[in-house]
Every structure is written in C-alpha cells, then in structure tokens.
Amino acid sequence: IILVKAPKEVRLERIMARDNGSKEEILARMENQWDDSKKIPLSDYVIENIDLDQTKLQVEQIHLKLTKIVV
C-alpha cells in the first residue's frame, strides 16, 4: 500500500484548481476522509507530494524497491 499525502492547504489549492469547486464543498469532502494519521500505519510506503521533483524521486525509489529481483 502506497500512501500519497500532502498538507491540507496544498490539497485544498490543488482540488480547487482542478475541480473548480467551492472551498466549503471541498472541505466538507475532506472532512469525510480518514486523517493521514490513521492511514500511515496501514501503509507500506508514504510519499510526501509537495515538491514535484522530490515526489518523482520518492516514486523512483519505491519502484526500485518493488521491482528489485532477490536471488
């Protein structure tokens, strides 16, 4: 399980830009979702999705771990 997370403010900005929804509608949707503190213990990997270059690096590292052939 790979969890991709970002701060609430970042997620809010991105969703508003993508969906053109109101801040209130988006916040209401977010309130119905599990908090990251509940999801992290259930995850095998956690990606911080704030900076695109850092996110790409994290994805590449996880990809290498998952595709590494153990002999």
N, C-alpha and C positions, 0 to 999 in steps of 0.2 A: 504494500500500500504506500503510495506516494502522496503526501500532502503538500499542496502548493498554497502558501499563505502570504499575506501582505497586511500591513496595518489597515485598520478600519477606514481611515481617511483616504488612503490610496485606493482601496477597493471602491469606496463611495465615488470618488472622482472618475475612476475608470468606468464604472457601471453607468453613471450619469452621462458620460460622453458616448458610450456605446448604445444605450437604450433610450436616451432622451426622456427618461422618467423623472418624476419629481423626487426631490431629496427625501420627502416624507414617505413616499411609496417604497423607495429603495431601502430606507432604514427599517421600515416595517418588515420587509422581506428578510433583511439581515438578522433581525431580532428572532425570527423563526428558525434560524440555523444554529447548529451546535457551535459553541465557542471553541476556538483553537485549543484551549487548554484541555478540552475533552478529546479532541481528535489526535493530538500529538502522541499520547501514549499508545494509541492504536495504530500508529503509522510506522512503517519500516524506514522511511526516508522523509525528510522535511526540506522543502525548497522555499527559501525566502525570495519572493517575487517582488523586488523593489527596483533594482537596477538590472536592465536587460542583459548587460554583459556578464554580471555576476550570476544571474539566473541561468544563462546559457552554460556557464562553467559548471554550475551545480548539476545541471541536467547531464552534461557530458560525463561528469564523474560518476553519477549514478548509473548511467548507461554502461560505462566501462565495467563497473562492479557487477552489473546484472548479466553482462554478456561474456564475462571472463570465463574461459573454459578451465575447469580444475581437472588435472590429470592425476 
